[in-house]
Amino acid sequence: MKFSPDGTRLAVGTSIGVWLYDVKTGNANALIPKITRQVDKKIKNISGEHHWMANSVSSVNCIAFSPDNRMLAVGEIDNFLVQLWDLETRMEKLTLPSTNPHNTGYAIVFSKDSKTLITPHYFGDIIHWEVSTGNISSFKNTTLSHSSNRLAFTEDSKTFVSGDPQDGKIRLWDAYTGRQLTLFKAKTPFSGISQHEPKPKKGVNVLALSTDSKTVASTHDDNTVRLWDIASSTETVTFSGHTERVNSIVFSPDNKVLVSCSNDETIIFWDVDKEQKITTLTGHDGSVQAVTFSPNGEIIASGSTDGTIRFWDVKTKQEKSIFASGHTTGIISLSFTEDDELLTTVAENGSVEIWELKTRTLLPKPSIEYHDKTLAAALSLDARIFVSHGADTTVRSDGGGTRIYGSPKRETRIYVLPTGVELLSLQENAGSYAFSPDNKLLASYIDDAPNPIGIRTLETATWKELFFISDINPYDAYLLFSPNSMLLASHGIHTKTRVWDVTTQTEITPPEIKGTSGLAFSPDSTTIAIGDLEGIVLWNVTPTGIQKRGRINDKYRGFHNFLIFSPDGRILLDAKESEFRILDTNGKDFGTLSGHTETITTLVFSHDGKTLASGSKDGTILLWDWEKIITKRKSR
């Protein structure tokens, strides 16, 4: 996580890419995705030898702004590919693959004139790249130990320090010649971290350099933070205060303060001159992974596994704001309010968020009691009702202590949104849920032995059972109502697809329909699209039954995740992994849309049909201007 040199942007590296935030407004202006494609560009080292083609599904490991504030370099640990992005156009400028298929890197830095990018690598390579062309201008190999992968550059980019994650040794290197300049000497003995692990823990986790390049800060496996003087190559002080691994350290611009953060959910300010702790900040509800100073030194930004980025006032040592927040797990359900002004989202952990679309702001969270482990969840199509099923640990007092007994109890809870008022709770073992489009019915799989396994449908007006369909295999299956709420379908890759008439509760499934990889009803409820491994079959729904209409062949289709019709019923959106294809019902292909970095789990149109929302396992929700997209695709 880093501020841009002018302090107007904050770049945050995550498992799905780099988010670029506007510091003034708090808005996320762009997501630079991690590389999930093949980079088919070959490169050469300075000897002219051809090297490997990058094949990448990676995670962001390091980021750097160019001093002229025009570019952002993003490093990804697997195969250590580096992307260069133009910050003005927000377009990728270059992708720089590694020169070794087994190489990885842990630091990137621009030269002062922004013309060169320097990348030290795991096996000792130090590569200098011409930013304008992507060519290698210098290639050196050091005697750097293979495990010395903790790195930090001096301000002039001419030297860097490395820390060994095993023996804790810290070295200073010449970034241009690859020559080791010095080996630092420790003063304070390392210690174990518990009675069970008494052996000294020396390994280096993180390194940082003061802006005047006079002092090195290091964190170690014994949870200490240490300062080292570069001139004398010796340790000057050891700070103790964190109780778990220290994940990030940063010097203030004036080098008077060092800030560290840890898995213990705290942030500590250290006085560099007085060699003592100033204060400890608390507020995060998860491990604090990164801290960084704003260029003017007035703000510290911290990022945590609790899904928040917080700003802290350096002068008062108080939290200024929760700068950004969001889901920390994949998205499983989306729903627009009837006026399309709000979008409600549900994550895999059951957390609910409500977004105001006009301002792109997150509203206060509903006061929902979340399960210890969420197993299934769904939203009504008007986003007014939320149902969640999960497991909650039974906790009982036994003598002088608290113990956990038996298997967690399973419960279904139903809430009103946006308030979070609980309507109903049911002790049961349930699976997939589906609301009817008129929001009058809620169907769910029930597996409560010794009772029959089947589909139970409740009336939402009274929450009384309307009907129960037995003889159902509930595993690996999904439920879906037709848009007119007259049909109910059960489908899944390993489950027989079945369709029922809701009014009569009679099954009307043609015998030819088998297991599916995606199912969708057309908006007028007259067509069912059912996917399989080699295409999509279209079925007509008539008063006399369901008849096969035709087939869209695609022998490479495989296991798709989600299938949906466009609002006019003429287009099918077929999601597979991180992208989705656009097809008309005659099979004409209008190409794909991509933007997510992991599997797409849900697609939903706004009620006016103008906006498409997609949710993914990467934890993001993307909004698409459907009218512009389909008009442009059809005009090609």
N, C-alpha and C positions, 0 to 999 in steps of 0.2 A: 504494500500500500504506500503510495507516494503522492505528494502534491506536485503540481507542475511548477517550474521555476517562477512563474508570475503569480502563483497562488490562486489561480482562478479555477483550476481543475483538480480533482482527486481521482487517481487511478487505483482501483482495487482489484487485485488478482484473486480469482476464485477457481473452483474446480471446473467451471464451464467457460472461463475466459476472463477478460478484463472489463470491468464496468468503469465508464468515465462519467463522473458526477460534476455538475456545476456547483461550485462551492457556495456561491451566493444564494442560489435558489434551492439547492438540495436535489434537483432533478437529475435522474440518470439520462444523460444525453446519448449515450451509445454503449453497446456491448460489442467488444472485440472478441469473437468466439475463439475457443481453442481450436487447433487444427485437427479436423476429423476427416480430412480428405487425403488422397495421395498427392504428394508434391513431386511431379514428374520431371522436375528440372534437375539436370545433372550439373555438378559443379566440378571445378578442377582446383587442385592446390597449386602452389607456385611452381612445382616441378612439372606441371602439365598432366599429371596422372588423373584419370577419371575416377570418380568415387560414386558412392551408393545413392540410390533413389530413396527419398524419404517416404516412409509409410507411417502415418501417425494417427494415433488417438491418444492425446496427451493431456497434461494438466499444467497450468501456468505456474512457473517457479520463481521468476524474477522479472521485474519491469524497470525501465529507465526512460526518463524524459531527456530529450536533447537539450543542451544549454540554451539554444535559440528558440526553444518552446514550439518547434514546428513538427517534431516527430516523437513517437512513442515506440520504444523497442520492447517486445514481449518475448520472453524466453520460456520454452516448454521443456520440461526435464527429460521426457522420453525422446531419445535420439537428439536432444537439445537443438531443436529448430528455433530460429529467431525470426519473428515477424517485425517488419518496420511499417508503421502506420503514419500516414499524413494526418495530422490533427485538424487541419483546416477542412479537408475534404472528407475525412473519416474513411478513407479508402486505404487498402493495403498497398504499400509501395514496393516492398520486396519480401521474399522469404529466403532466409539464409540457412540451408541445411548444415548439419555437422559434416566434418570431413572424415568421420569414422563411424560406422554403423553401431559401434559399441560405446561411443563417447556420450557423456552427458556433461552438462555445465551448470554452474550454480551462481553465476554473476554475469552481468553485462554492464558496460559503461561506455558513454560517448566521450570522445576527446573534447577539449575545451572549445574547439572551433566547430563542433558538430559534424565534422566531415568524416570521422572514423569511428567505427564501433569495435570495441575490444571484447573478446569472449575467451576467458580461460576455460579449459575443459578438464574433465575427470582424469584423463590419462596424461596430463601435463602439457597439452597443446595450448599455446597462446596465439590466437588468431586476430589479426587486424583486418577489418573489412572496409572497403570504400563504400560509404553510404550512398553515393550517387549511382554507382554501377552494380554493387553487390559483389565485386571482385575482391579477392584476397590480396592485400598489399604487403602483408608480412605474416610469416608462419614460423613460430619458434616452439621448441619442445624443451621442457625443463626436466629436472630430476625430481619434480614434485611427486610425493608419495601418492599412490593410487587412491588412498582414502582421504587425502587432504582436500575436502570438497567444501569447506567453509571459507568464503572469500569476501574481501572488502577492498575497494580501491581508495587510494589517496585522492585528494581534491584535484590534482593536476593530471590524474590518470596515468602517471609515469611509473608508479609502483603500486603493489597490492600486497595484502597480508593474507595468509592462509592459516586455517586452524584444523588440526587433525581430530576427527571424531572418536579416535581410539585412545591415543596417548596424550592428547591435549596440547601437543607442541604447536607453537605459533611461529611462523616464519614471514620474513619480508622479502619480496621478489621485485626484480626489475621487469616491468611489463613489456619492455621492448627487446631486451636481450634474453629474457628467460632465466637470468642468473639469480641464484639465491644470495641476498645481501646480508641477512642476519637470522639467527635463531634466538628467540626470546627466552629469558630465564625466569622461571617461577620462583616466588618468594614464600608464599603461604602453601602448606601441604594441602592436598586434596583429601576429601573425606568420603565416607560412605553415606548413604541416604537413609538407612534404617538398620535396626538390629538384624533383620533378615538379609540385608545387603551391606555388610560392613566394609567390604573392599572399596578402596578409594575410587571415585568416579571422576576421571580426568577429562573425558572427551569434550570437545568443543561443539556447541550447538549453533551459535550465531556470533558473527563479528560485526563491529562497527568502527568507523574511524572518525575522529573529530574533524571539523571543517578546516582547521589549521594544519591537519595531518601530523600532529605531534603526539597524539594519544590513541591507543587502540583499546577498545572495550570488547570483552569476550564473555560468553555465558558457557557454563559447563554442566556436565551430567550430575554434579553434586549440588546443583541449583544455585551456585554462586555466580556473581557478576564480578569480573576482574578488570582492572585498568593497567595498561602497560605503557611505559614511556619509550617512544621510538628511538630517541637519541641515545639512550643508554641500553636499550633492548632488555629492560627489566620490568618486572611487575611492581606497581607502586601501591596498590590497595586491593583488598578483597571485600566485596559487599555481600552480606548474608541477610536474607529477609524473605525471599520466596520459599514456599514449601513444596513446589512442584516445578517441573521443567520450565525454563525461561525461553520464550519463543521469539522475542524480538527486543532489540535495544536501539536507541537513537540518541545522538547528541543534539542539544539545542544549538541554534545557529551561532550563539556566542560562546559555545563550548563550556558553559558554566554548570549546566545541568545534564545529567544522563537519565533517560527514562527507560524502564524495562517493563515487560508484561509477561504473564505466565499462565500455565494451565490451572493455577490456583485461583483464577478469576480476578486477579488484582493487577494494578499498575503502580509501580513505585518510582518516585522522583528521588534521585541521588544528587547531592552536592559534590561536584568534582573537586573543587578546591579544598573544602573542609573535610572531604572524604567521609561523609556521613549521609544517612537517610534523611530526606526532607519530610516526605509524607507518603501514605499509601492511599490510592484511590480505589473505591469499590463501586459497583453498579451493574456490571455485566453479570449475566446469569449463566455464563458458559466460559470455556477457556478463551483467554484473550490471545489472539494469534499475531497481531501486528500493531505497532504504534509508529507514528510519524509526526514530525513537527511541520507546521505551516512555515513558509519561507520567512515570514516576519517574526517567528518565534512566539506568537501570541496564543496559538491553538495547538493542542495535541489531538490527533485523530486516532481512535482505537477501533479495531475490528475484532469481532468475537464469533464463536460458534453459536451464540444465541441468536444470530441473524441480524445483529445491529452494528452500525458504525456510530460511535459517539464522539462528540466534540467536547473537549475539556478546556477551561480557561486556565492558562498557565500561571497567570498572576494570582488568581484566587484559589486555584486547585479545586474548582467546582465544575460539575458537569454543565455545559452550556446547552446542549441539546442532543437528542437522538437524531443524528443527521440522516440516517437511512435505516430502513428495516425491511424485512421480507421473509418469505418462506425459506427454511433451511433444508427442506426435503422436496421430493417430486410432487407435482400437481396431479390430482385425481379427478377433480370436478370443477366446472365453471358454470356460472349462470348470470345472465343479465336481469336487472329489474325490468318491469314492464315498460317503463319510460326510457330505458336504455341509458340512464344517467349513472348507474352504479354497476360494477362488476364484482360478484362475490366469488372467491376462490377457496378451494379446500385442498390441503396438502396431505401427503401420505401419513403424517403424524396426527391428522385430524384437526389441525389448526385452521381457523377460518379468518380470512381477511376480506375487507370490503373496500373497494377502490372507487373514488369519484373520478369518472373518466375525463370530464372536462378539464379538471385541474391536475389530473394524474397524482392525486394525493391519497394517502391511506387514512381511512376513517378509524376512530377508536375501535378496538377489538370488542366483539360481543363477549358478554360475561358467561362464557361456556365452561362447564366443568369437563375437561378433557380426560380421556381414558389414559391409563398407564401405557396401553398399547392399542392403537386404533387398527381395526381389522377391515372395516368397510365404512363408507360414508357416501352421502348423496345430497344434492340440492334440488328443491322444486324448481320448475322452469321459470318461475317469477322471482326466485331467490328469496322467498319469504319463509321457507321452512328448511331446516337442516336436520338430517338424521345421521346418527353416528353409532356404530357398533364396535365394542372393544372389550378388552380384558382389563380387569382391575384387581390388583393384588389384595387378598384378604389379610388384614393386619389385626392381630389380637394381642392383648397384654397377657403375659404369662409370668407370674411372680414379679420380679423386679425389672423385667425388660420387655421389649417388644419383639415379637417373632412373626415370621410369615408362615402360614399354614396352607397346605394343600394347593390345588390348582387355582389360578386366578378365576374369579367369577366373570361371566360374560353378560353384558347388558346393552340394550338398545336405548338410546336417549334421543328425544325429538325436541327441537328448539324452534322458537320464533326468531326470525332475523328482522332488523339488525340488532335487537336488544339482547338476545341470548336467553330470554325467558324460557325455562323448561316446560314443555307441554305434557310430556309422558316419558316414563321409563319402564322398560320391560326386561325381566330376567329371562334371557333366552340365548340360544346359539344360532346366530343368523349369518347370512352371507351377503350376496349382491342385493342392492336396492335400486328401485326405479320409481319415479313419480310419473303419473300420467300427465300429458301436456295441459289438461284442464285443471291440474293440481288437486283433483278430487280423490285420487287413489294413490296408495303407496304399496307397491309389491316388493316382496323380499323372499329370499330362500330361508327356510327354517329347517334346522336339523337338531331337534330337541328330543333325544331318546328318553323314554321309550315311545314317544309320539311319532307319527309318520313323518317322513321327510317330504317336503314339498314346497309349493309357492303359496304364501299367504298374502292376500290383498286386503288392506284396511281402507275404510272410508275416512278421509282426513277431517270431515266435519265432526265425526263422533269418535274416531279412532277405534271403531268396532270392526271385527272381521266381516268382510263381505262374502268372500269365498276362499276355499283352500283347494289347491290342485296337488294331488299326491302322485306317487310313482315318478319322482323326479330325481335325477342325479345332479346334486347342487355343485359339484366340484368343477372348477375351471370354467364357469359359465357366467353369462351376463343376462340381465333382463332389460327389455326395451318395449315401451308402448308405442303404438302408431300415433301420428299427430292428431287424429280424431278421437284418440283414447278408446277406440273400439276393439283393437287387437293388442295382444300381449305376446311377445316373442322371448324365447329362451335360447341362447346360442353360446357356443364356445368351441375352441379348437378340438378338444377331446370330448365334446358333449354333443349329442344329437340335437339338431335344431328343431324347435317345436313352436307352433303358433296356435293361439287360442282366441276364440271369440269371447270377449269380455262379458257381453250381455248374457250369453247362454252357458259360458264356461266350457264349451265344447272345443275339442281340438280339431283344427282344419289343416293340419300339416300334410302336404303331398309326400308320398313315400320316397320320392326321388331326392328330397332335401336331406343332406347329411350334415356332418360337422362343418363349422364355418370358421373363417378367418375374417371377421367383420360382417356386420349386418346393419342395414339402414332402411327406413321407410321414406318414401317420397312425401313431400309436404301435403299432398292431397290424399295420402294413405292408399293410393291405388296401385303402387308398385313397391316391391320389396327387392332390394339389392343384397345378394348374399355372396360373400367372397369365399374362394377356396385357394388352394395352392397354385392354381394355374389360370386364374381369372376371376371374373365377377359374373354371376348369373342373375338375370332380371326376371322377376315373377310378377304377373298381373294378379291383383286382388279383385275378385268379382263377387257378386251376390251368390254365385254357385260354388265358389271355392277359389283356390289359388292355382293358376296355370303358368307354365314356363313360357316366357316371352322371347328370350334370347340370351346370348352369352358374349361377354367381352373377353377375348382370349389374351392371356399374359402368362406364358410358361415360366417366367422368372418372378412372378408375384410373391410367392412364398407366404410367410406368416405376417400379414399386415395387422396393425394394431387397432385401427379405427376407420370407419367408413361412414360418410355423411352426404346427404344431398344438399345442393344449393337451394336457396329459398324459392326459386322458380321451378325446381324439380328437373332441370335440364342438364345439370352438371353433377358429377360425383367427385368427391374429394376422398382420396384413398391414401391413408397415412401408413407409412412404413418407416420404422426407426425414427430418424430425426427430420424427415421431410415428407411432403405429401404431393401426390400426382393430381392433376386436374384433367378429368375425362368427361366427354359428353356421353349421353346414354347410348350412343351408337358406337362408342369406342374410340372416337377421335381424341388424340392426346394433345393437350395444351401445355405440356411441360410440368415441371415440379416447382414447388416453393420450399425454400430452406431458410433456416435461421436458428433453429434449436440445435443444441449440441448432443442431446440424448433423445431417447424414445419419446415420441408424441403419444400422450395418453388420452387426450380429449380434445374435441373440436366442437364449437358451438357458435351459431350465428346470433347476432343481436335481433330483437323483435322486428326492427324495421328492415332487416336483411342487408344493411349496408356494411356492417363490420363483422369480421370473423375473428374469434378468439381461439388461440391454441395453447394448450398446457402440456408440459413435458416433465419427464423425470429429472431434467436439469434444474427444476425449481423455478423456471421462468414462465411468464404468460406473454405471448406476442399478440398484438392487435394488427389486423390486416384490413386495408381498405378494399373490400371485396369488389365494389363496383368498378374501381379503377383497374384492379388486377384482371378481372375477366374481360373488360372492354379492350384492354391492351393485348391480352393473349389471343382474343378472337380476331384482332385486326392484323395479326402477323401473317 
